[in-house]
Amino acid sequence: MKQLESPTRAFEALYHKIRREWKIAFLTCFLLGLLVHMPILTADIPNHDGLDSMYFDQNMITSGRWFLTVACGISSYYTLPWLIGILGLLYLGCAAAALCELLEIRRPWAAAACGGLLSAFPALASTYAYVFTLDGYMLAILLAVLAVLFVKKGRWGFLPGAVCLALSMGIYQAYLSFAILLSLFSVLRIFAGEEKADAGRGAALAGGLRQGLRYLYMGVLGAGGYYGILQALLLIQGKELAGYQGIDGMVSGTAGGTGLFSAAAGMYRDFLGFTFHGNVLFQNAFSAGAGILLAASGAAGAFFALRRRKNWKNPANFVIMVGAAAALPAATNVVLLISPSVTYHLLMRYQWVLYLIGMVALAGNIRQEDLAKRGFRPGILAEWAACLGAWTLIFCFCITDNIAYSNLQKRYEKTYAYCIRLLDRIEQTEGYYPGIPIAMVGVVGDEQYPATDLTLDVTSNMIGMSGDSLLYRGDNYREFIRNYLGATLNILPAEAMAQMYYSEEYTAMESFPGRDSIRIIDGILYVKTENVTR
């Protein structure tokens, strides 16, 4: 009880219980995250979705995200990039520390690489483009990691683990893949002999099965709890799930509509396609070489682990391990099982970083007896290869992130200049008055302006980061002009535009900045911003 006599004693006692590798992983993740993502933390650079999220209560229950409003409410519902970004990095740093404990990463270099990969991976930069919801998403990742860690640490850990998983899915369902992948990693470790089976409870295989089933219990209870709470809250609020990204298919179980085999085949095709051709993991010779080094060192670590334990020689163990390994791509793409036609944003692919961290863990768990044998030191070579490969990848990811941020800044500047010119023309149009109904498609024509985005080779898969403009819909104009230019335009909904889109009057109009690009027809001000030819 002396530890509770003062805050100082309490903090000292807590600090001494924190393992060194946890501190290293946390600090590396947090500090490197500050350096890499500083451009977005210290500026107000919205993407297209951020334009109407300057203040957003995050009540996304119709998208199945019933806990998001609570998770994001900690930082308020205003878009405050610095505060939200710092809070998100704190959550992510804790997730890095939890990963070290879960994967039993003990070497300082490996703990640092774990934190560095987590904070530099381009999927995080893509998430920062949606900074108004980032802190909630990072909390969801932390909860997903904790869900698996609880199972690993105790016989009844699947109960608090299920609670964490339900809350994580209640924030963002895409991070379910984090929990499934980490659970499969843990099952592989159990049957490879890297984790002790339950002592005194029968054969090692039976003990391993009991341990492995706890991860299944956690997943079933967590997903069931998530679904039950979702249905209760939908009933209370009198709402239904929206059709966005196929989320409403969770109710009927028909989101895919293509059959289980076709959906599974699509999951594996997408996994291979993104891994090797997604232009994110490997963008140049440096990152490709680093990936090969890291993969080779991870394979060496796996070889040493299997050679030590020899559990793989047990046929049953071998079958379970092969099955778990074969399920990894499907677990990575579990979102495609719900909706094969989902628009797969990069921020939904964050789980790919776990493969890189897993390779670091395998190389970092090489033991002293593996480091030297008959004068040859393959273990040390594997560690050096892993360290070099991991930090080369981290450096490449940092460059990718900042290229993306640079283009996002330029998109904002070009959009600002464009909207100033457009607003001036609108207000100078004869017959204009404040509040006049305005009809416009929303896109910016690319025939009238030069394409100046030079980053497509890097940002082509980073949704929200590539392109020349932030404007895609008419309401994008309304929100940008209101929030950044201080004017209010009465832009009509898209349905109103559909009534006149194919009319002779609209077809005959020039595209902005043409002289005849803005006209008043039947009391409505029409603005034609798209290409001259459709």
C-alpha positions as CSV (number, residue, x, y, z in Angstrom):
1,M,0.0,0.0,0.0
2,K,3.0,2.3,0.3
3,Q,3.0,2.6,-3.5
4,L,-0.3,4.4,-3.2
5,E,0.8,7.0,-0.7
6,S,1.6,9.5,-3.3
7,P,1.3,9.9,-7.1
8,T,5.1,9.8,-7.3
9,R,5.3,6.4,-5.6
10,A,2.5,5.1,-7.8
11,F,4.2,6.2,-11.0
12,E,7.6,4.9,-9.9
13,A,6.0,1.5,-9.1
14,L,4.3,1.4,-12.5
15,Y,7.4,2.5,-14.3
16,H,9.5,-0.3,-12.8
17,K,6.9,-2.9,-13.9
18,I,7.2,-1.8,-17.6
19,R,9.6,-4.0,-19.5
20,R,12.4,-2.4,-21.4
21,E,11.2,-3.6,-24.8
22,W,7.8,-2.2,-24.1
23,K,9.4,1.2,-23.5
24,I,11.5,0.9,-26.6
25,A,8.6,-0.1,-28.9
26,F,6.4,2.7,-27.5
27,L,8.9,5.5,-27.7
28,T,10.1,4.4,-31.2
29,C,6.5,4.3,-32.5
30,F,5.5,7.6,-30.9
31,L,8.6,9.7,-31.6
32,L,9.1,8.4,-35.2
33,G,5.4,8.9,-35.7
34,L,5.8,12.5,-34.7
35,L,8.7,13.0,-37.2
36,V,7.0,11.2,-40.1
37,H,3.5,12.6,-39.8
38,M,4.4,16.1,-38.6
39,P,3.2,17.7,-41.9
40,I,-0.4,16.5,-41.3
41,L,-0.3,17.1,-37.5
42,T,0.7,20.8,-37.8
43,A,-1.6,21.8,-40.6
44,D,-5.3,21.8,-41.5
45,I,-5.2,19.8,-44.8
46,P,-8.5,18.1,-45.4
47,N,-9.3,15.4,-48.0
48,H,-12.6,15.1,-49.8
49,D,-14.3,13.4,-46.8
50,G,-12.8,15.8,-44.3
51,L,-14.4,18.8,-45.9
52,D,-17.8,18.1,-44.2
53,S,-16.2,16.7,-41.0
54,M,-14.9,19.9,-39.4
55,Y,-17.4,19.0,-36.7
56,F,-18.7,15.4,-36.7
57,D,-20.3,13.5,-33.8
58,Q,-19.1,10.2,-35.4
59,N,-22.5,8.6,-34.9
60,M,-21.9,5.9,-37.5
61,I,-24.2,3.3,-36.2
62,T,-25.8,2.8,-39.7
63,S,-22.3,1.7,-40.8
64,G,-22.0,-0.7,-37.8
65,R,-19.6,1.5,-35.9
66,W,-21.6,1.9,-32.7
67,F,-18.6,2.6,-30.5
68,L,-16.9,5.2,-32.8
69,T,-18.7,8.1,-31.3
70,V,-17.3,7.3,-27.8
71,A,-13.8,6.6,-29.1
72,C,-13.6,9.9,-31.0
73,G,-15.4,11.8,-28.3
74,I,-12.3,11.8,-26.1
75,S,-10.7,14.4,-28.3
76,S,-14.0,16.2,-29.0
77,Y,-15.8,16.0,-32.3
78,Y,-13.9,18.9,-33.8
79,T,-11.1,18.2,-36.4
80,L,-8.0,19.0,-34.3
81,P,-5.1,17.4,-36.2
82,W,-2.5,18.0,-33.5
83,L,-4.5,16.7,-30.6
84,I,-6.1,13.8,-32.6
85,G,-2.7,12.9,-34.1
86,I,-0.9,12.8,-30.7
87,L,-3.7,10.8,-29.1
88,G,-3.6,8.3,-32.0
89,L,0.2,7.9,-31.7
90,L,-0.2,7.2,-28.0
91,Y,-2.7,4.4,-28.7
92,L,-0.5,3.1,-31.5
93,G,2.6,3.2,-29.2
94,C,0.7,1.1,-26.6
95,A,-0.3,-1.3,-29.4
96,A,3.4,-1.6,-30.3
97,A,4.3,-2.5,-26.7
98,A,1.5,-5.0,-26.6
99,L,2.7,-6.6,-29.8
100,C,6.1,-7.0,-28.3
101,E,4.6,-8.9,-25.4
102,L,2.3,-11.0,-27.6
103,L,5.0,-12.0,-30.0
104,E,7.6,-12.3,-27.2
105,I,9.9,-9.7,-28.8
106,R,12.7,-9.2,-26.3
107,R,15.7,-7.8,-28.3
108,P,15.9,-4.0,-28.3
109,W,16.5,-3.7,-32.0
110,A,13.5,-5.9,-32.7
111,A,11.3,-3.9,-30.3
112,A,12.4,-0.6,-32.0
113,A,11.7,-2.1,-35.5
114,C,8.2,-3.2,-34.3
115,G,7.3,0.3,-33.3
116,G,8.9,1.9,-36.3
117,L,7.1,-0.4,-38.8
118,L,3.8,0.3,-37.1
119,S,4.2,4.1,-37.2
120,A,5.7,4.4,-40.7
121,F,3.6,1.9,-42.7
122,P,1.8,3.9,-45.5
123,A,-1.6,2.7,-44.4
124,L,-1.2,4.9,-41.4
125,A,-0.5,7.9,-43.6
126,S,-3.7,7.1,-45.6
127,T,-5.6,7.0,-42.3
128,Y,-4.1,10.4,-41.3
129,A,-5.7,11.8,-44.5
130,Y,-9.0,11.1,-42.6
131,V,-7.6,12.6,-39.4
132,F,-11.0,13.5,-38.0
133,T,-11.5,9.8,-37.1
134,L,-7.9,8.7,-36.7
135,D,-7.7,8.5,-32.9
136,G,-10.8,6.3,-32.8
137,Y,-9.2,3.9,-35.4
138,M,-5.9,3.7,-33.5
139,L,-7.8,2.8,-30.4
140,A,-9.6,0.1,-32.4
141,I,-6.1,-1.4,-33.3
142,L,-5.0,-1.3,-29.7
143,L,-8.1,-3.1,-28.6
144,A,-7.7,-5.7,-31.3
145,V,-4.2,-6.4,-30.1
146,L,-5.2,-6.5,-26.5
147,A,-8.0,-8.9,-27.3
148,V,-5.4,-11.5,-28.4
149,L,-3.0,-10.7,-25.6
150,F,-5.6,-11.3,-23.0
151,V,-6.2,-14.8,-24.4
152,K,-2.5,-15.6,-24.4
153,K,-2.1,-14.4,-20.8
154,G,-4.8,-16.4,-18.9
155,R,-7.0,-19.4,-19.0
156,W,-10.1,-17.1,-18.9
157,G,-8.5,-14.4,-20.9
158,F,-10.9,-15.0,-23.8
159,L,-13.6,-13.2,-21.8
160,P,-11.9,-9.7,-21.5
161,G,-10.5,-10.5,-24.9
162,A,-14.0,-10.8,-26.3
163,V,-15.0,-7.4,-24.8
164,C,-12.0,-5.8,-26.4
165,L,-12.8,-7.4,-29.8
166,A,-16.4,-6.2,-29.6
167,L,-15.4,-2.7,-28.9
168,S,-12.7,-2.7,-31.6
169,M,-15.3,-3.9,-34.2
170,G,-17.7,-1.3,-32.8
171,I,-15.2,1.4,-33.9
172,Y,-14.1,-0.1,-37.2
173,Q,-14.8,-3.6,-38.5
174,A,-11.8,-3.7,-40.8
175,Y,-9.4,-4.2,-37.9
176,L,-11.0,-7.6,-37.2
177,S,-8.2,-8.8,-39.4
178,F,-5.7,-7.7,-36.8
179,A,-7.2,-10.0,-34.2
180,I,-7.6,-12.9,-36.5
181,L,-4.0,-12.7,-37.9
182,L,-2.5,-12.4,-34.4
183,S,-4.6,-15.3,-33.2
184,L,-3.3,-17.4,-36.0
185,F,0.3,-16.3,-35.2
186,S,-0.3,-17.4,-31.6
187,V,-1.7,-20.8,-32.8
188,L,1.3,-21.3,-35.0
189,R,3.6,-20.6,-32.0
190,I,1.7,-23.0,-29.8
191,F,2.0,-25.9,-32.2
192,A,5.6,-25.1,-33.1
193,G,6.4,-25.4,-29.4
194,E,7.3,-21.8,-28.9
195,E,4.6,-21.4,-26.3
196,K,4.2,-23.9,-23.5
197,A,1.1,-26.1,-23.7
198,D,-1.0,-26.5,-20.5
199,A,1.2,-28.5,-18.1
200,G,-0.3,-31.5,-16.4
201,R,-3.5,-31.6,-18.6
202,G,-2.8,-34.5,-20.8
203,A,-0.7,-34.7,-24.0
204,A,0.9,-31.7,-25.5
205,L,-1.4,-31.9,-28.5
206,A,-4.5,-31.8,-26.3
207,G,-3.1,-28.9,-24.3
208,G,-2.3,-27.0,-27.5
209,L,-5.8,-27.6,-28.8
210,R,-7.3,-26.3,-25.6
211,Q,-5.1,-23.2,-25.8
212,G,-5.9,-22.7,-29.5
213,L,-9.6,-23.0,-28.9
214,R,-9.5,-20.1,-26.5
215,Y,-8.8,-17.8,-29.4
216,L,-11.8,-19.2,-31.2
217,Y,-13.9,-18.6,-28.1
218,M,-12.7,-15.0,-28.0
219,G,-13.6,-14.4,-31.6
220,V,-17.0,-16.0,-31.4
221,L,-18.0,-14.2,-28.2
222,G,-16.5,-10.9,-29.4
223,A,-18.2,-10.9,-32.8
224,G,-21.4,-12.1,-31.2
225,G,-21.3,-9.3,-28.6
226,Y,-20.6,-6.8,-31.3
227,Y,-23.5,-7.9,-33.4
228,G,-25.9,-8.1,-30.5
229,I,-25.1,-4.6,-29.3
230,L,-25.4,-3.3,-32.8
231,Q,-28.8,-4.8,-33.3
232,A,-30.0,-3.5,-29.9
233,L,-28.7,0.1,-30.6
234,L,-30.3,0.1,-34.1
235,L,-33.6,-0.9,-32.6
236,I,-33.4,1.7,-29.9
237,Q,-32.5,4.5,-32.4
238,G,-34.9,3.3,-35.0
239,K,-32.3,2.9,-37.7
240,E,-31.1,0.4,-40.2
241,L,-27.7,-0.5,-41.6
242,A,-26.7,1.4,-44.7
243,G,-25.7,-0.2,-47.9
244,Y,-22.3,1.5,-47.9
245,Q,-19.5,-1.0,-48.5
246,G,-22.0,-3.9,-48.2
247,I,-22.3,-3.5,-44.4
248,D,-26.1,-4.2,-44.6
249,G,-25.2,-7.7,-45.8
250,M,-24.2,-8.6,-42.2
251,V,-27.9,-8.9,-41.4
252,S,-28.9,-11.3,-44.1
253,G,-25.5,-12.9,-44.6
254,T,-25.8,-12.3,-48.4
255,A,-23.4,-9.4,-48.8
256,G,-21.1,-11.4,-51.1
257,G,-23.7,-13.0,-53.3
258,T,-21.0,-14.8,-55.3
259,G,-20.7,-18.1,-53.3
260,L,-18.2,-19.1,-50.7
261,F,-15.6,-20.6,-53.1
262,S,-15.6,-17.6,-55.4
263,A,-15.3,-15.2,-52.4
264,A,-12.4,-17.3,-51.0
265,A,-10.6,-17.4,-54.3
266,G,-11.0,-13.6,-54.6
267,M,-9.5,-13.2,-51.1
268,Y,-6.4,-15.1,-52.1
269,R,-6.1,-13.3,-55.5
270,D,-6.4,-9.9,-53.8
271,F,-3.8,-10.9,-51.1
272,L,-1.2,-11.9,-53.7
273,G,-2.1,-8.9,-56.0
274,F,-1.7,-6.3,-53.3
275,T,1.4,-7.9,-51.7
276,F,3.4,-8.0,-54.9
277,H,1.7,-5.5,-57.2
278,G,0.0,-3.1,-54.8
279,N,2.8,-0.5,-55.0
280,V,2.8,-0.1,-51.3
281,L,5.0,-2.8,-49.7
282,F,7.6,-2.6,-52.4
283,Q,7.9,0.5,-54.5
284,N,11.6,0.4,-55.6
285,A,14.7,-1.7,-55.6
286,F,15.6,-0.6,-52.1
287,S,12.3,-1.7,-50.5
288,A,12.2,-4.9,-52.6
289,G,15.7,-5.8,-51.4
290,A,14.8,-5.0,-47.9
291,G,11.7,-7.1,-48.1
292,I,13.7,-10.1,-49.3
293,L,16.3,-9.6,-46.5
294,L,13.5,-9.5,-43.9
295,A,11.7,-12.5,-45.3
296,A,14.9,-14.5,-45.4
297,S,15.8,-13.7,-41.9
298,G,12.2,-14.5,-40.7
299,A,12.5,-17.8,-42.5
300,A,15.8,-18.5,-40.7
301,G,14.1,-17.7,-37.4
302,A,11.3,-20.1,-38.1
303,F,13.8,-22.8,-39.1
304,F,15.7,-22.4,-35.8
305,A,12.5,-22.5,-33.8
306,L,11.3,-25.7,-35.5
307,R,14.7,-27.3,-35.2
308,R,14.8,-26.7,-31.5
309,R,11.4,-28.1,-30.7
310,K,10.8,-30.6,-33.5
311,N,7.1,-30.5,-32.7
312,W,6.4,-30.2,-36.4
313,K,7.4,-33.9,-36.8
314,N,4.1,-34.8,-35.0
315,P,1.7,-35.3,-37.9
316,A,-1.2,-33.7,-36.1
317,N,0.9,-30.7,-35.2
318,F,2.1,-30.4,-38.7
319,V,-1.4,-30.5,-40.2
320,I,-2.6,-27.8,-37.8
321,M,0.4,-25.6,-38.6
322,V,-0.1,-26.0,-42.3
323,G,-3.8,-25.2,-42.0
324,A,-3.1,-22.1,-39.9
325,A,-0.5,-20.9,-42.3
326,A,-2.8,-21.5,-45.3
327,A,-5.5,-19.5,-43.6
328,L,-3.4,-16.4,-43.2
329,P,-4.2,-14.7,-46.5
330,A,-8.0,-15.3,-45.9
331,A,-7.6,-13.8,-42.4
332,T,-5.9,-10.8,-43.9
333,N,-8.8,-10.2,-46.3
334,V,-11.7,-11.3,-44.1
335,V,-13.5,-8.1,-45.1
336,L,-13.9,-9.6,-48.6
337,L,-15.9,-12.4,-47.1
338,I,-18.5,-10.0,-46.0
339,S,-18.5,-8.0,-49.2
340,P,-16.4,-9.1,-52.2
341,S,-17.2,-5.9,-54.0
342,V,-16.0,-3.6,-51.2
343,T,-13.9,-0.6,-52.2
344,Y,-10.7,-1.7,-50.5
345,H,-9.1,1.5,-49.2
346,L,-5.5,1.4,-48.1
347,L,-6.4,2.3,-44.6
348,M,-8.3,-1.0,-44.5
349,R,-5.0,-2.8,-45.3
350,Y,-3.1,-1.9,-42.2
351,Q,-2.9,-5.5,-41.2
352,W,-0.2,-6.2,-43.8
353,V,2.3,-4.6,-41.5
354,L,1.8,-7.6,-39.1
355,Y,3.7,-9.8,-41.6
356,L,6.7,-7.5,-41.5
357,I,6.5,-7.4,-37.7
358,G,6.1,-11.2,-37.5
359,M,9.3,-11.6,-39.5
360,V,11.1,-9.3,-37.1
361,A,9.8,-11.3,-34.2
362,L,11.0,-14.6,-35.7
363,A,14.5,-13.2,-36.3
364,G,14.5,-11.5,-32.9
365,N,13.6,-14.7,-31.1
366,I,16.7,-16.6,-32.4
367,R,18.3,-17.9,-29.2
368,Q,21.9,-18.0,-28.0
369,E,22.4,-21.6,-28.9
370,D,21.5,-20.8,-32.5
371,L,24.0,-17.9,-32.8
372,A,27.1,-20.0,-33.2
373,K,27.8,-23.6,-34.2
374,R,31.2,-24.9,-35.3
375,G,32.5,-21.4,-36.1
376,F,29.5,-20.5,-38.4
377,R,27.1,-17.9,-37.0
378,P,23.9,-18.1,-39.1
379,G,21.8,-16.7,-36.2
380,I,23.8,-13.5,-36.0
381,L,23.6,-13.1,-39.8
382,A,19.8,-13.5,-39.7
383,E,19.5,-10.9,-37.0
384,W,21.6,-8.3,-38.9
385,A,19.7,-9.0,-42.1
386,A,16.4,-8.5,-40.2
387,C,17.6,-5.3,-38.6
388,L,18.9,-3.9,-41.9
389,G,15.8,-5.0,-43.9
390,A,13.3,-3.7,-41.3
391,W,14.9,-0.2,-41.0
392,T,15.4,0.1,-44.8
393,L,11.7,-0.6,-45.2
394,I,10.9,1.9,-42.4
395,F,13.0,4.6,-44.2
396,C,11.2,3.8,-47.5
397,F,7.8,4.0,-45.9
398,C,8.7,7.4,-44.3
399,I,9.5,8.7,-47.8
400,T,6.3,7.4,-49.2
401,D,4.3,9.0,-46.4
402,N,5.8,12.4,-47.0
403,I,5.4,12.2,-50.8
404,A,1.7,11.6,-50.1
405,Y,1.5,14.5,-47.7
406,S,3.3,16.8,-50.1
407,N,0.7,16.1,-52.8
408,L,-2.2,16.4,-50.3
409,Q,-0.9,19.9,-49.5
410,K,-0.7,20.8,-53.2
411,R,-4.2,19.5,-53.8
412,Y,-5.4,21.8,-51.1
413,E,-3.6,24.8,-52.5
414,K,-4.8,24.1,-56.0
415,T,-8.4,23.6,-54.8
416,Y,-8.2,26.9,-52.8
417,A,-7.0,28.9,-55.9
418,Y,-9.6,27.2,-58.1
419,C,-12.5,27.9,-55.7
420,I,-11.5,31.6,-55.3
421,R,-11.8,32.1,-59.1
422,L,-15.0,30.1,-59.2
423,L,-16.7,32.0,-56.4
424,D,-15.7,35.3,-57.9
425,R,-17.3,34.3,-61.2
426,I,-20.4,33.0,-59.5
427,E,-20.9,36.3,-57.5
428,Q,-20.3,38.4,-60.6
429,T,-22.9,36.6,-62.7
430,E,-25.8,38.9,-63.7
431,G,-28.8,37.9,-61.7
432,Y,-26.9,36.3,-58.9
433,Y,-28.2,36.9,-55.3
434,P,-27.2,35.3,-52.0
435,G,-29.1,32.0,-51.6
436,I,-29.8,31.4,-55.3
437,P,-30.2,27.7,-56.1
438,I,-27.0,26.4,-57.7
439,A,-26.7,23.2,-59.7
440,M,-23.3,21.7,-60.5
441,V,-21.9,18.2,-61.1
442,G,-19.0,18.7,-58.8
443,V,-16.0,17.3,-60.6
444,V,-13.2,19.5,-61.9
445,G,-12.6,19.1,-65.6
446,D,-9.1,17.8,-66.5
447,E,-9.1,19.2,-70.1
448,Q,-8.9,22.8,-69.1
449,Y,-6.1,22.4,-66.6
450,P,-2.7,20.6,-66.8
451,A,-2.3,17.5,-64.7
452,T,0.3,18.4,-62.1
453,D,0.2,15.4,-59.8
454,L,3.6,13.9,-60.1
455,T,3.1,11.3,-57.3
456,L,0.9,8.7,-59.0
457,D,3.7,6.1,-59.1
458,V,3.8,6.4,-55.3
459,T,0.3,7.3,-54.3
460,S,-1.8,5.4,-56.8
461,N,-3.0,3.1,-54.1
462,M,-3.3,5.7,-51.3
463,I,-6.9,6.8,-51.6
464,G,-7.4,10.5,-50.8
465,M,-3.7,11.3,-51.4
466,S,-3.4,11.3,-55.2
467,G,-4.9,13.6,-57.8
468,D,-5.0,17.4,-58.4
469,S,-8.2,18.4,-56.5
470,L,-10.2,17.8,-53.4
471,L,-13.5,18.2,-55.2
472,Y,-15.6,15.3,-56.4
473,R,-19.2,16.3,-55.6
474,G,-21.2,19.5,-55.5
475,D,-21.4,19.4,-51.7
476,N,-17.5,19.4,-51.7
477,Y,-17.7,22.9,-53.2
478,R,-20.2,24.0,-50.7
479,E,-18.2,22.8,-47.7
480,F,-14.8,24.1,-49.0
481,I,-16.1,27.5,-49.9
482,R,-17.9,27.8,-46.6
483,N,-15.1,26.7,-44.4
484,Y,-12.1,28.2,-46.2
485,L,-13.5,31.1,-48.2
486,G,-16.2,32.3,-45.8
487,A,-19.1,32.3,-48.3
488,T,-22.3,30.3,-48.3
489,L,-23.6,28.7,-51.5
490,N,-27.0,27.1,-51.9
491,I,-25.9,24.0,-53.9
492,L,-28.7,21.7,-54.8
493,P,-28.5,17.9,-54.2
494,A,-27.4,15.6,-57.0
495,E,-31.0,14.6,-57.7
496,A,-31.8,18.1,-58.9
497,M,-28.8,18.1,-61.2
498,A,-30.0,14.9,-62.8
499,Q,-33.1,16.6,-64.1
500,M,-31.2,18.9,-66.4
501,Y,-27.9,17.1,-67.0
502,Y,-28.9,16.0,-70.5
503,S,-30.8,19.2,-71.4
504,E,-29.8,21.1,-74.5
505,E,-29.0,24.2,-72.5
506,Y,-26.5,22.4,-70.2
507,T,-24.9,20.5,-73.1
508,A,-24.3,23.8,-75.0
509,M,-22.6,25.4,-72.0
510,E,-18.8,25.7,-71.9
511,S,-16.8,24.3,-69.0
512,F,-15.3,26.5,-66.4
513,P,-13.4,28.8,-66.9
514,G,-15.2,29.3,-70.2
515,R,-17.2,32.5,-70.7
516,D,-20.5,30.5,-70.9
517,S,-19.7,28.1,-68.0
518,I,-22.1,29.8,-65.6
519,R,-25.7,30.6,-66.5
520,I,-29.1,31.2,-64.9
521,I,-31.8,29.1,-66.3
522,D,-35.4,29.2,-64.9
523,G,-34.1,30.8,-61.7
524,I,-31.4,28.2,-61.1
525,L,-27.7,29.1,-61.5
526,Y,-26.0,26.3,-63.4
527,V,-22.2,25.8,-63.1
528,K,-20.5,23.5,-65.6
529,T,-17.1,22.4,-64.2
530,E,-16.7,19.0,-65.9
531,N,-14.9,18.4,-69.2
532,V,-16.2,20.0,-72.4
533,T,-16.9,16.5,-73.9
534,R,-18.7,13.9,-71.9
